[in-house]
Amino acid sequence: MDRLSPLQEALGHLCTEFAKLETVIGCAVGFMANPTEARIGHILVAELSFKARLAAFSNLYAERAQPGFDDAPLRSFLSEIHHLEDERNKFIHSFYWPGPVGDPKATRIKGTAKERHGLRIQFGEITATDITAQAEKA
């Protein structure tokens, strides 16, 4: 058995749960864009990135809300979802090196090369449980 199998299974779980979240947000955008013809709304969101879906959701929600609605819960929701997406991207776009035999931990390795910061290589210990926790949040 591959020592990374539990981690790979957790990454798959994260991907499928995040896809559900992305679909639900797309459905909400589709409905708010055209409540009488959901198909038209789905056409509009089908090719949108996750960030674009969130922007559309935020703007349409505010547009459809009752006058004087409290937007604090919406801002909190969007903040949480953006953080969740960042965490998902961090896990998905990393390389994993298994720990010693019998150790459930792996090392997450991620390289970046930003204009302002140059090359940075991040290392961090991770377990399948850590990734599953993010999947459950999705």
PyMOL commands that set and color helices and strands:
alter all, ss='L'
color gray80, all
select helices_A, chain A and resi 5-33+38-45+50-64+72-92+128-137
alter helices_A, ss='H'
color red, helices_A
select strands_A, chain A and resi 95-98+106-114+118-126
alter strands_A, ss='S'
color yellow, strands_A
deselect
rebuild
show_as cartoon
